[in-house]
Amino acid sequence: MDKQETFTLHIKSIAQQHQLLGCAKPKHPLFSLLRFEDYHKNEIEQRTRLISDLYQITLKKDCPCKLQYGQTSYDFDEGIMSFFSPKQVNILEPGNYVPQEGWTLAIHPDFLRTYPLDQKIKSYSFFNYAINEALILSDDEQKSVESIITQVEKELNLPIDRFSQDVIVSSIDLLLTYCNRYYNRQFITRKPNNSELLSKVENLLNRYFQNTAREKGLPTASFLASQLNLSPRYLSDCLKQLSGQTTQQIIHEKLIEQAKEILTTTQLSVGEIAYQLGFEYPQSFNKLFRAKTKLSPLEYRQSFN
């Protein structure tokens, strides 16, 4: 079977985005707010790799289906928000079309230059999330978000003056602060599912160290995330909220646990143990083990004799 050809579309400016969507020229060259009902409802005919140089914040309302995170479905149906940072690559499959209701903010990075938000926006991890890791809003949360967007829309319809940009940037800052709060709420309300997630991570690591590490090396956060159908950043956020540890810290903890078990139940040399756990060099294993336990592997073994 021939591999499906993928068309690449690179959006470099607000004006180009408006033109591609068949919308009127933007009122500001570096910022726009578009309602989905103003888009042309053309279907995507070819698999498309979309690259944008813009920040984009999107709200889809009245979605006809449940949203799924990995293998778990959630039933907040009022609104779904997605966040995209410049240069992120998104794949659009044929047949996709613009939602019936909602909006998208498009922000050129130059619009934020000289403002504290230029650096602050980079700290929000949800801009690195995959599309299936969107923010699901309750009805009250959606109303709060909509009130900010209404103010932005009013400001855009006013003549541009020397305060216009200050007002819009302040509104974006407030919007993202609320979204950060709601993302943290989402982690809390999904805590039972996160507990299940932690169990899945532990099982994956157990199997990896038992069957795979010798051939493929040390497990990585990217490997675990791919097995769970999550982005590495999102997985780390979930684990941090639940356990207080990042994915990498949990990997190291499990590795040391495995090493201690082997050291105390076998006569394998330190080098053999290092290779079994996926280390390329025994020295690296020694260094990590000492950093975590304050003892060398041999000193730890001898403490049980």
C-alpha positions as CSV (number, residue, x, y, z in Angstrom):
1,M,0.0,0.0,0.0
2,D,1.3,3.4,-0.9
3,K,2.0,5.7,2.0
4,Q,-0.6,8.5,2.1
5,E,0.9,11.8,0.9
6,T,0.9,14.6,3.5
7,F,0.6,18.2,2.4
8,T,2.6,20.7,4.5
9,L,1.0,24.1,5.3
10,H,3.1,26.7,7.1
11,I,1.2,29.7,8.5
12,K,3.5,32.6,9.1
13,S,1.2,35.6,9.8
14,I,-2.2,36.6,11.0
15,A,-3.1,37.9,7.5
16,Q,-2.2,34.6,5.9
17,Q,-4.4,32.7,8.4
18,H,-7.3,35.0,7.6
19,Q,-6.8,34.5,3.9
20,L,-6.6,30.7,4.1
21,L,-9.8,30.6,6.2
22,G,-11.7,33.0,3.8
23,C,-12.2,35.6,6.5
24,A,-12.0,39.4,6.3
25,K,-8.7,41.1,6.7
26,P,-7.5,41.2,10.4
27,K,-8.1,44.4,12.4
28,H,-4.6,44.1,13.9
29,P,-1.6,42.7,12.1
30,L,-0.4,40.7,15.1
31,F,-3.6,39.6,16.9
32,S,-7.0,38.3,15.9
33,L,-10.1,36.7,17.4
34,L,-12.2,34.6,15.0
35,R,-15.6,32.9,15.6
36,F,-15.9,29.5,14.0
37,E,-19.3,30.5,12.6
38,D,-17.4,33.0,10.4
39,Y,-15.2,30.3,8.8
40,H,-16.0,28.7,5.5
41,K,-17.1,25.1,6.3
42,N,-14.8,23.4,3.8
43,E,-13.7,19.9,4.5
44,I,-10.0,18.9,4.5
45,E,-9.5,16.8,1.4
46,Q,-5.8,15.8,2.0
47,R,-3.9,14.8,5.0
48,T,-2.2,18.0,6.1
49,R,0.8,18.8,8.3
50,L,0.0,22.2,9.8
51,I,2.8,24.4,11.2
52,S,2.0,27.8,12.6
53,D,4.3,30.6,13.8
54,L,1.4,31.8,16.1
55,Y,0.2,31.1,19.5
56,Q,-3.4,29.8,19.3
57,I,-6.0,29.4,21.9
58,T,-9.2,27.7,20.8
59,L,-12.6,27.0,22.4
60,K,-14.9,24.4,20.8
61,K,-18.5,24.4,22.2
62,D,-21.3,21.9,22.0
63,C,-19.0,19.1,20.9
64,P,-21.1,16.1,19.7
65,C,-18.8,13.4,21.2
66,K,-17.0,12.7,24.4
67,L,-13.3,13.7,24.8
68,Q,-10.8,10.9,25.3
69,Y,-7.5,11.1,27.2
70,G,-5.5,8.0,26.3
71,Q,-8.0,5.2,27.0
72,T,-10.3,7.2,29.4
73,S,-13.3,9.2,28.4
74,Y,-14.5,12.3,30.2
75,D,-18.0,13.8,30.2
76,F,-17.5,17.6,30.7
77,D,-19.4,18.5,27.5
78,E,-19.8,22.3,27.9
79,G,-16.5,23.4,26.3
80,I,-13.1,22.1,25.2
81,M,-10.0,24.4,25.0
82,S,-6.8,23.6,23.2
83,F,-3.5,25.5,23.2
84,F,-0.8,25.7,20.6
85,S,2.6,27.3,20.7
86,P,4.6,28.6,17.7
87,K,6.2,25.9,15.5
88,Q,4.1,23.0,16.9
89,V,3.3,20.5,14.2
90,N,-0.3,19.3,14.0
91,I,-1.7,16.7,11.6
92,L,-5.2,17.2,10.2
93,E,-6.8,14.2,8.7
94,P,-9.1,14.3,5.6
95,G,-12.7,15.0,6.4
96,N,-12.1,17.2,9.4
97,Y,-14.0,20.4,9.4
98,V,-14.4,23.6,11.5
99,P,-16.6,23.2,14.6
100,Q,-20.0,24.7,14.5
101,E,-19.5,27.0,17.4
102,G,-16.5,28.5,19.3
103,W,-13.6,30.8,18.7
104,T,-9.8,30.9,18.2
105,L,-7.3,33.6,19.4
106,A,-4.3,33.9,17.2
107,I,-1.3,35.8,18.6
108,H,1.9,36.6,16.8
109,P,4.8,36.4,19.3
110,D,5.8,39.9,18.4
111,F,2.5,41.1,19.9
112,L,3.8,40.1,23.3
113,R,7.4,41.5,23.0
114,T,8.3,43.9,25.8
115,Y,5.5,42.6,28.0
116,P,6.1,40.2,31.0
117,L,3.6,37.8,29.3
118,D,6.2,37.2,26.6
119,Q,8.2,35.1,29.1
120,K,5.2,34.0,31.3
121,I,3.4,32.3,28.5
122,K,6.4,30.0,27.9
123,S,6.0,28.6,31.5
124,Y,2.5,27.3,30.9
125,S,2.9,23.6,30.2
126,F,-0.5,23.2,28.5
127,F,0.9,24.9,25.4
128,N,2.9,21.7,24.9
129,Y,0.0,19.3,25.3
130,A,-1.3,17.2,22.5
131,I,-4.7,17.8,21.1
132,N,-6.3,14.9,23.1
133,E,-5.0,16.5,26.3
134,A,-7.2,19.6,26.0
135,L,-8.8,21.5,28.9
136,I,-12.4,20.5,29.5
137,L,-14.5,23.3,31.0
138,S,-17.4,23.2,33.3
139,D,-20.3,25.5,32.6
140,D,-19.2,28.1,35.2
141,E,-15.6,28.0,33.9
142,Q,-16.8,28.5,30.4
143,K,-18.8,31.6,31.4
144,S,-15.6,33.1,33.0
145,V,-13.6,32.5,29.9
146,E,-16.4,33.9,27.7
147,S,-16.6,37.1,29.7
148,I,-12.9,37.7,29.0
149,I,-13.3,37.0,25.3
150,T,-16.2,39.4,25.1
151,Q,-14.0,42.2,26.5
152,V,-11.3,41.3,24.0
153,E,-13.9,41.4,21.1
154,K,-15.1,44.8,22.2
155,E,-11.6,46.2,22.4
156,L,-10.8,44.9,18.9
157,N,-13.9,46.7,17.5
158,L,-12.7,50.0,18.9
159,P,-10.3,52.3,17.0
160,I,-6.7,51.3,17.8
161,D,-5.0,53.7,20.1
162,R,-1.8,53.6,22.3
163,F,-3.7,51.7,25.0
164,S,-5.2,49.0,22.8
165,Q,-2.4,46.6,23.0
166,D,-2.0,47.0,26.7
167,V,-5.6,46.2,27.3
168,I,-5.6,43.1,25.1
169,V,-2.4,41.7,26.5
170,S,-3.8,42.2,30.0
171,S,-6.9,40.3,29.0
172,I,-4.8,37.4,27.5
173,D,-2.8,37.3,30.7
174,L,-6.0,37.0,32.8
175,L,-7.4,34.4,30.4
176,L,-4.3,32.2,30.8
177,T,-4.3,32.6,34.6
178,Y,-7.8,31.2,34.7
179,C,-6.9,28.4,32.3
180,N,-4.0,27.5,34.5
181,R,-6.3,27.3,37.5
182,Y,-8.8,25.1,35.5
183,Y,-6.0,22.8,34.4
184,N,-5.0,22.2,38.0
185,R,-8.7,21.6,38.9
186,Q,-8.8,19.0,36.1
187,F,-5.8,17.2,37.6
188,I,-7.6,17.2,41.0
189,T,-11.0,16.0,39.8
190,R,-9.3,13.2,37.8
191,K,-7.2,12.0,40.7
192,P,-8.7,8.5,40.8
193,N,-7.8,8.1,37.2
194,N,-4.3,9.5,37.9
195,S,-3.9,6.8,40.6
196,E,-4.7,4.2,37.9
197,L,-2.2,6.0,35.7
198,L,0.5,5.7,38.4
199,S,-0.2,2.0,38.7
200,K,0.2,1.6,34.9
201,V,3.5,3.5,35.0
202,E,4.8,1.2,37.7
203,N,3.7,-1.9,35.8
204,L,5.3,-0.7,32.6
205,L,8.6,0.0,34.4
206,N,8.5,-3.5,36.1
207,R,8.1,-5.2,32.8
208,Y,10.7,-3.0,31.1
209,F,13.4,-3.7,33.7
210,Q,12.6,-7.4,33.6
211,N,12.5,-7.9,29.9
212,T,13.7,-5.0,27.8
213,A,16.3,-2.8,29.6
214,R,19.3,-5.1,28.7
215,E,18.6,-4.7,24.9
216,K,17.2,-1.2,24.7
217,G,18.9,0.7,27.5
218,L,17.3,2.8,30.2
219,P,13.6,3.7,30.0
220,T,12.8,7.3,29.1
221,A,9.9,9.6,29.9
222,S,9.1,9.7,26.1
223,F,8.8,5.9,26.1
224,L,6.4,5.8,29.0
225,A,4.3,8.6,27.5
226,S,4.1,6.8,24.2
227,Q,2.9,3.6,25.8
228,L,0.1,5.6,27.6
229,N,-0.9,7.7,24.6
230,L,0.1,10.9,26.3
231,S,2.6,13.6,25.7
232,P,5.7,13.5,28.0
233,R,5.0,16.9,29.5
234,Y,1.4,16.0,30.3
235,L,2.4,12.7,31.8
236,S,5.0,14.4,34.0
237,D,2.4,17.0,35.1
238,C,-0.1,14.2,36.1
239,L,2.5,12.3,38.0
240,K,3.8,15.4,39.7
241,Q,0.3,16.3,40.9
242,L,-0.3,12.9,42.3
243,S,3.1,11.8,43.6
244,G,5.1,14.9,43.9
245,Q,7.7,13.4,41.4
246,T,8.3,13.9,37.8
247,T,8.4,11.0,35.3
248,Q,12.2,11.0,35.4
249,Q,12.3,10.9,39.2
250,I,9.8,7.9,39.2
251,I,12.0,6.1,36.7
252,H,15.1,6.6,38.9
253,E,13.2,5.5,42.0
254,K,12.0,2.3,40.3
255,L,15.5,1.7,38.9
256,I,17.1,2.0,42.4
257,E,14.4,-0.3,43.8
258,Q,15.2,-2.9,41.2
259,A,19.0,-2.5,41.8
260,K,18.6,-3.0,45.6
261,E,16.6,-6.2,45.0
262,I,19.2,-7.7,42.7
263,L,22.1,-6.6,45.0
264,T,20.5,-8.4,47.9
265,T,19.2,-11.5,46.2
266,T,21.9,-12.4,43.7
267,Q,25.7,-12.6,43.4
268,L,25.8,-10.7,40.1
269,S,28.7,-8.3,39.8
270,V,27.9,-4.5,39.8
271,G,28.8,-4.4,36.1
272,E,26.4,-7.2,35.3
273,I,23.6,-5.5,37.3
274,A,24.3,-2.2,35.5
275,Y,24.0,-3.9,32.1
276,Q,20.8,-5.8,33.1
277,L,19.2,-2.5,34.1
278,G,20.1,-0.8,30.8
279,F,23.2,1.2,31.7
280,E,25.8,1.4,28.9
281,Y,28.6,2.0,31.5
282,P,28.8,0.6,35.1
283,Q,30.3,3.9,36.2
284,S,27.0,5.7,35.4
285,F,25.1,3.1,37.5
286,N,27.5,3.6,40.4
287,K,27.1,7.4,40.2
288,L,23.3,7.3,40.2
289,F,23.1,4.7,42.9
290,R,25.4,6.7,45.2
291,A,23.5,9.9,44.5
292,K,20.2,8.3,45.5
293,T,21.4,6.2,48.5
294,K,24.6,7.8,49.7
295,L,26.2,4.4,49.3
296,S,27.9,2.6,46.4
297,P,26.3,-0.6,45.2
298,L,28.9,-2.7,46.9
299,E,28.6,-0.8,50.1
300,Y,24.8,-1.4,50.0
301,R,25.3,-5.1,49.4
302,Q,27.8,-5.4,52.2
303,S,25.5,-3.7,54.7
304,F,23.3,-6.9,54.4
305,N,26.2,-9.2,55.2
